[in-house]
Amino acid sequence: MRVLLLVTGRAEELGLAVCLKHAFPDHEFTTWFGDGFTSSWPIPRNARAPTNLDKLVQRLAAEVACHDHVVLVEDADAAYWKDDMVGLVGAVRAAVRLHLEKTLNDRMRTRTGDLLKARASFHLAVPMLEAWFFADTGALQAAGVPAGTAQLAKAGDIEDFQTDDPAYESADGAECAAWHAKGDPANQRPQWLRSLPRSRHPKAYLSWLLRAANELNCSAYRETRQGVDALAALNLRAAVAAPGQCRFLRALVDDLADALGAVRPEGDCGQLTARANPDRLDPVLRNI
């Protein structure tokens, strides 16, 4: 089957299809990149111009007739820190309904709505893509992180990301020679000095684990290089193997497995985006 991935990050654009191909080798995965919407959450309600979410939904509806399955994947990001993933998923549902309401032709509205419910899904990387890498040591090593150096809270779930690394949590960037040499430009501050709370920020921690004093932002981590390498190496089946953890990531794997007729993973899925949610009424996509 042919699966199109609508993504909003450069690492996903270059690496997610490779990652999913490893998990589902009998199927074809391609990507389309668009601007994300969770970094500006909440979405302005009175905006006259289409929002980034509106544009993503338009693309979703346009592509669903041309592919066997279409998946929109977005970082939970700012909405996660505000504990408003319920609102985020609700906004996506509302955007789909709005798009269908604006479809002038009744026949096309019905056909598009049916296709979206049969072939299209929305999934979240919680709290963001980089958290996935901490679920698989092979992915971290592919990014260049030495084995055994990542220290997370004991028995922690990467979707409830929290470090247990005193050196990281107290780091002040004093060793960042190139950054200081430029006179402390704010836009080149190390990621871990501008991402709060830093103990809850996977990308900041990954940047610190790959810190490099002679880089302006004090890190060798780049989404389009190390991020792509980590994502391409990520063993999704292993990442969702631990019971009770990675529920939103498992919801993505489970949804794809169901759509593609593959073996579905065991364990609970995040109910907001789970394919099988008995409490969901009037779905607009396969899983929301």
HELIX and SHEET records of a PDB file:
HELIX    1   1 ARG A   10  ALA A   23  1                                  14    
HELIX    2   2 THR A   38  SER A   40  5                                   3    
HELIX    3   3 ASN A   52  GLU A   63  1                                  12    
HELIX    4   4 ASP A   77  TRP A   81  1                                   5    
HELIX    5   5 MET A   85  GLU A  101  1                                  17    
HELIX    6   6 ASP A  106  ARG A  119  1                                  14    
HELIX    7   7 LEU A  129  PHE A  133  1                                   5    
HELIX    8   8 THR A  137  ALA A  143  1                                   7    
HELIX    9   9 ILE A  158  ASP A  160  5                                   3    
HELIX   10  10 PRO A  166  GLU A  169  1                                   4    
HELIX   11  11 ALA A  177  ALA A  181  1                                   5    
HELIX   12  12 ALA A  186  GLN A  188  5                                   3    
HELIX   13  13 GLN A  191  ARG A  194  1                                   4    
HELIX   14  14 ARG A  198  ARG A  200  5                                   3    
HELIX   15  15 PRO A  202  LEU A  209  1                                   8    
HELIX   16  16 GLU A  223  GLY A  227  3                                   5    
HELIX   17  17 VAL A  228  ALA A  233  1                                   6    
HELIX   18  18 LEU A  236  ALA A  239  1                                   4    
HELIX   19  19 ARG A  247  LEU A  260  1                                  14    
SHEET    1   A 4 GLU A  28  PHE A  33  0                                        
SHEET    2   A 4 ARG A   2  VAL A   7  1                                        
SHEET    3   A 4 HIS A  69  ASP A  75  1                                        
SHEET    4   A 4 ALA A 120  ALA A 125  1                                        
END                                                                             
